Amino acid sequence: MTPRLIRPDDDVLDRDDRPVTITVDGTPVTGVAGQSIAGVLLAAARTAWRYGHAGAGRGVFCGIGVCFDCLVTVNGVPDVRACRRRARDGDAVTTQTRLPADGDGDR
């Protein structure tokens, strides 16, 4: 599939592509107003931002808010579905883990 750019004067959605900057684990990541947090992360080549019990990386799976694989903490609120939450300028996103704190785990 070839990406296709839409000229601003042909855009029926009348987007203005305002940039937003969020921080992910302290690192600034830029996106476009209206993108989901998952969309911003994927555009920044981040495919995993949560880790399960066995240490496997998780990111977007279903993309519609059903599977809960894309959970992140946003502005101190845990278990936010990144695919359902629009990125807002200044959001502080923290990745989550389900790994045991002591590291020897229940893998």
C-alpha positions as CSV (number, residue, x, y, z in Angstrom):
1,M,0.0,0.0,0.0
2,T,1.3,3.4,-0.9
3,P,0.7,6.3,1.4
4,R,-1.3,9.1,-0.1
5,L,-1.0,12.7,1.0
6,I,-4.1,14.8,1.0
7,R,-3.7,18.5,0.1
8,P,-5.1,20.8,2.8
9,D,-7.6,22.3,0.4
10,D,-9.0,18.8,-0.6
11,D,-9.3,17.6,3.0
12,V,-13.0,17.2,3.7
13,L,-12.3,16.8,7.4
14,D,-10.7,20.2,7.5
15,R,-7.8,19.1,9.7
16,D,-5.3,21.7,10.7
17,D,-2.6,19.2,11.9
18,R,-1.7,21.0,15.0
19,P,1.2,19.3,16.7
20,V,1.0,17.9,20.3
21,T,3.8,16.8,22.5
22,I,3.4,14.2,25.1
23,T,6.1,12.6,27.3
24,V,6.4,8.9,27.5
25,D,8.5,7.7,30.4
26,G,10.1,11.2,30.4
27,T,10.9,11.3,26.7
28,P,9.1,13.8,24.6
29,V,7.1,12.4,21.6
30,T,5.3,14.5,19.1
31,G,2.1,13.7,17.3
32,V,-0.9,15.5,15.7
33,A,-3.9,16.8,17.5
34,G,-6.7,14.2,17.3
35,Q,-4.4,11.2,17.3
36,S,-4.9,8.6,20.0
37,I,-2.0,8.0,22.4
38,A,-1.5,4.6,20.7
39,G,-1.4,6.4,17.3
40,V,1.3,8.8,18.6
41,L,3.3,5.9,20.0
42,L,3.0,3.8,16.8
43,A,4.0,6.8,14.7
44,A,7.1,7.2,16.9
45,A,8.0,3.5,16.2
46,R,7.1,2.3,19.7
47,T,5.2,-0.9,19.3
48,A,5.2,-2.1,23.0
49,W,4.5,0.0,26.0
50,R,3.3,-2.5,28.6
51,Y,4.8,-5.8,29.7
52,G,2.9,-8.8,30.8
53,H,3.7,-11.4,33.5
54,A,6.2,-13.3,31.3
55,G,7.9,-10.1,30.2
56,A,6.4,-10.0,26.7
57,G,5.8,-6.6,25.2
58,R,2.3,-5.4,24.6
59,G,0.9,-2.6,22.5
60,V,-2.1,-2.2,20.3
61,F,-3.8,-5.5,19.5
62,C,-7.4,-4.7,18.7
63,G,-7.2,-1.0,18.4
64,I,-10.8,-0.4,19.4
65,G,-10.7,-0.7,23.2
66,V,-11.8,-4.3,23.7
67,C,-8.6,-6.2,24.5
68,F,-6.9,-4.0,27.1
69,D,-3.4,-4.8,25.7
70,C,-2.6,-1.1,25.2
71,L,-2.9,0.0,28.9
72,V,-0.7,3.0,30.0
73,T,-0.8,5.4,32.9
74,V,-1.8,9.0,31.8
75,N,-1.2,11.9,34.1
76,G,-1.1,9.6,37.1
77,V,-4.3,7.7,36.1
78,P,-3.4,3.9,35.6
79,D,-5.0,1.5,33.2
80,V,-5.9,4.0,30.4
81,R,-6.5,2.4,27.0
82,A,-4.1,4.2,24.7
83,C,-6.2,3.3,21.7
84,R,-9.2,5.1,23.1
85,R,-7.6,8.2,24.6
86,R,-6.8,11.1,22.4
87,A,-3.4,12.6,23.1
88,R,-3.5,16.1,24.6
89,D,-0.6,18.5,24.6
90,G,1.4,18.0,27.8
91,D,0.1,14.5,28.7
92,A,2.5,12.5,30.8
93,V,2.4,8.9,29.8
94,T,4.0,6.1,31.8
95,T,4.4,2.6,30.5
96,Q,3.0,-0.2,32.8
97,T,4.3,-3.6,33.7
98,R,2.7,-6.7,35.2
99,L,6.1,-8.1,36.2
100,P,6.5,-8.9,39.9
101,A,8.4,-6.3,41.8
102,D,11.0,-8.7,43.1
103,G,12.0,-9.9,39.6
104,D,11.8,-13.6,40.3
105,G,8.2,-13.7,39.1
106,D,5.4,-16.0,38.5
107,R,6.3,-16.7,34.9
